[in-house]
Amino acid sequence: MKPKVHRKVQLRTTGLRHAQVQQEIRNFFQAVDSYPARAAKEPDVTFQQHLCSISLGHDNCIGNRTGRH
């Protein structure tokens, strides 16, 4: 019985990880698509900063903690 319980937990964890990976992929493609427009408005923003702002939100990225809001 214990191997079945362990397998259910493992499958659930694998499913959650799959969903996280899928979200990361969507965030990346969204960043690729929207970066040129943002870079035109903010020439100093790097792709990494832009991706972080999409993934975590603008205020949660390290490069954006300058005190300007």
N, C-alpha and C positions, 0 to 999 in steps of 0.2 A: 504493500500500500504506500509506503513512503516514497518509492521511486515515482509513482504517479503524481503525488503531491509536488515533488521537486520539479517534475516535468511541467506541470501547470504553471508554476512560478516562473520557470525558465522561459516558457512560451510567452507569458504575459510581459516579462522584462524585454524579451526580444521584440515583441510587438510595439512596446513603448519606444524602444531605441529606433525601430524602423520609422515610426512617426516623427521622432526628433530629426532623424537624418533627412526625411522628406521635407520637413520645414526648413532645415538649413539649406537644402538645394533650392527651394522656392525663394528664400531670402537672397541667395546669391544671384539667381537669375533676375530678380527684381532690382538688385543693386546694379548689375551689369546694364540693365535696360535704362535705369534712371540716372546713372552717374554722369553722363555727358551734360544733361541739363543742369544738374547741381554744380558740376565743375565750371560751367559757364557763368553761373551766378556767384560761386565761391571758389575762385581759382586755387586757393591754398588748401582746399580739402583733398585728402588722399582717398583712394578707393577704399582702403582699410577703414578709415574713419566713416566713410559713407556706409559701408557694409555694416559696421558696428551700430550706426544710428538706426538702420533698418532692423537689425537683429535685436538690439537691446533698448532702443529708444535713444533719442538725441542726448538727454541729460545723463545717461548711464555710461557713456563712452569716456574713456580716460582723456582723450584729446579734447573733449568738450567741457572739461571741468576747469574752466578759466574764470569762473565767476560772472560771466556774461550770460544773462538769461533774457 
